[in-house]
C-alpha cells in the first residue's frame, strides 16, 4: 500500500497521541481514520452544494 509521511511539531504530535489514546487506537490507525473522515466529509459537502444549486429554483418556488 502507498504511504504518506507527515511532519508535526512536538506539541501537535502529543495532541494527536492523546486523541488516539482516548479512542483506544494506535497513532497510525487514528491518523488514517481522521484523514479519511475529513476527505469523505469534504466530498459530501461538495455533493450537497451541487444538489442545492440544482434545486435552487424549486426551493425558491416552494418558499413562496
Secondary structure as the mmCIF struct_conf table of DSSP 4:
data_model
#
loop_
_struct_conf.conf_type_id
_struct_conf.id
_struct_conf.beg_label_comp_id
_struct_conf.beg_label_asym_id
_struct_conf.beg_label_seq_id
_struct_conf.end_label_comp_id
_struct_conf.end_label_asym_id
_struct_conf.end_label_seq_id
HELX_RH_AL_P HELX_RH_AL_P1 UNK A 10 UNK A 22
TURN_TY1_P TURN_TY1_P1 UNK A 23 UNK A 24
HELX_RH_AL_P HELX_RH_AL_P2 UNK A 27 UNK A 54
TURN_TY1_P TURN_TY1_P2 UNK A 55 UNK A 55
HELX_RH_AL_P HELX_RH_AL_P3 UNK A 56 UNK A 63
#
